[in-house]
């Protein structure tokens, strides 16, 4: 016992001495390391935002105070071309606007975003016969902007490489001649491989040189942004022929996309698709070849658990597209039926009138959309709005998975006002996710981790052939629904393989897979966006007068001025200030800045809770409604009054300010009468002492006017909005 006590005392003494000398147990050392870690700079995580910038169109020949007439194009003459651009004209962007835009981004956004989507058209238009574009000019401005991105976003911590990724894409004006790009490999793709060396992942440069497409893991192993070469889908590209023939680059690109999206699904990743020319399509007009649009819409439906959204530019107007997969025609893709209807080309550059016509066609389509379920209300109702017998079954598509949404952003070039968009997305649960800049290889200007798990780049000769599962299960829902709509006729036969062996229909999500981030709020879902614009009318600070006289205008000159002010709505837009000149020769601009045009987070007319598909479908439906007499004209199928009362959208006096009082915004005329709310006698006889109801005749849909106002970035006044509504 005494010996044991002596040994214990010896061990205790040894531990105390050792601990005091710093060579004992590890607890004190661990505490010191923890304290050192706490004193270190905190790890910078995701911000949950990204920037979308498009259609910059820099013009090195832009001349301040030059004419905006078609013959001069802001290159010569005397006129109202401002120091930072000529708003509401067809002139391109001066370098001063480009530099000021990048300075503003550097000062206000670059440390608050996770990546940049840059959707093309970074060369001036070929509109001046006296100054035809050259190859060096087209490539030169693209290289200049690429280097500005690389310099602005360089990694300050390491001194080399970039801090966040940029995902660029081709515009139809980034090649010569514009619109026409031949199949790759070619000199244009080879040159852009070098110009975009900071942005294209090293292991994907071969596939980019082959066809101009690639993707970036902007959040490693969680989110990829795809850069699609939409020139191979563009109906104006005479150098290619659609997406049906396996020899065509459009076919090859969609096969590449199909294979990569399948790998994204296997890796548990999500994807955003980006491109320049959007898949815009109405009953009479289109931008893409029909075979390309059909496959694209089919791909997005089949990979609805992977694809979050599409981001595009080109059209300069702020709007969105809703693709209805009921329009997908498998028989057409198989070559068994011709294209339904004849769709004309959409103009390359939309005038106000053409743009409004196009948007009104979208509006007509949206009026027929199937409304999403109203929160808090039963979806089991009969035609009379009563629950109980004869009730309809619950909706088979409560998440709106029949639809796919693409966002089309307005431009930097001041066709209207220069615009930037910052999109916010859901980062819940991603607090400790590795960042792009922290992955090996990205510090050396490679945009993809070299030793992180990644999907191999499959070449097209490895494309899988059709399987029985592909054909029997993948498009079963759409085909079955289509056949059920047909009345009469023979019972449909069992599914057969497509007649075209080159048509590989992607497999759909597993039946147990929950709705993807495009349909249900979850990590990586889009939440909303803030739209910024530069008010060049204010910034340029031009004091203008009529070109011909400084005297007070006569009656005849008033008519002339009126005609001049409306000419900006025509084919060539010389702007609202066309036909005028500055009173002072020296420019005196105000400080350049972008300000918030609107935010989907607090826009009280849009009322977008988030950017999921059902939110856009509900908004599009409200935009599509028209008033006739006392009742709302509703042409959508399977809708009930109980739902419609939640979507009133008419007002006698539209106010474009989205920040206006919500109570006044919600004071809407009574345009529909819910069945059962009025007695039979009330139909002809009004209540005594009650207010007389306003008739719907002449009333405007305020949601449509609000949408139209944003489409043209606030450059239309109230009377012009009503005229084009």
DAGI-V660200 format. One record per run of one state. SS is the DSSP state (~ for helix, > for strand, _ for the rest). FROM is the first residue (numbers start at 1). TO is the last residue. If there is no record, write none. Layout:
[[SS:FROM:TO] [SS:FROM:TO]]
This chain:
[[_:1:1] [~:2:21] [_:22:26] [~:27:39] [_:40:48] [>:49:53] [_:54:57] [>:58:58] [_:59:81] [>:82:82] [_:83:84] [>:85:85] [_:86:88] [>:89:89] [_:90:92] [>:93:93] [_:94:94] [~:95:108] [_:109:114] [>:115:118] [_:119:134] [~:135:152] [_:153:153] [>:154:154] [_:155:161] [>:162:162] [_:163:164] [>:165:168] [_:169:186] [~:187:195] [_:196:201] [~:202:211] [_:212:213] [>:214:219] [_:220:222] [>:223:227] [_:228:229] [~:230:232] [_:233:233] [>:234:234] [_:235:248] [~:249:267] [_:268:269] [>:270:277] [_:278:280] [>:281:281] [_:282:284] [>:285:286] [_:287:287] [>:288:288] [_:289:289] [~:290:302] [_:303:306] [>:307:313] [_:314:318] [>:319:324] [~:325:327] [_:328:329] [~:330:333] [_:334:343] [>:344:345] [_:346:351] [~:352:366] [_:367:402] [>:403:408] [_:409:417] [>:418:425] [_:426:435] [~:436:438] [_:439:441] [~:442:444] [_:445:459] [~:460:462] [_:463:467] [~:468:473] [_:474:475] [~:476:485] [_:486:525] [>:526:534] [_:535:535] [~:536:540] [_:541:543] [>:544:546] [_:547:554] [~:555:569] [_:570:573] [>:574:574] [_:575:579] [>:580:582] [_:583:594] [>:595:599] [_:600:612] [~:613:624] [_:625:625] [>:626:628] [_:629:630] [>:631:633] [_:634:640] [~:641:647] [_:648:649] [>:650:651] [_:652:661] [~:662:665] [_:666:679] [~:680:683] [_:684:699] [>:700:701] [~:702:711] [_:712:717] [~:718:723] [_:724:725]]
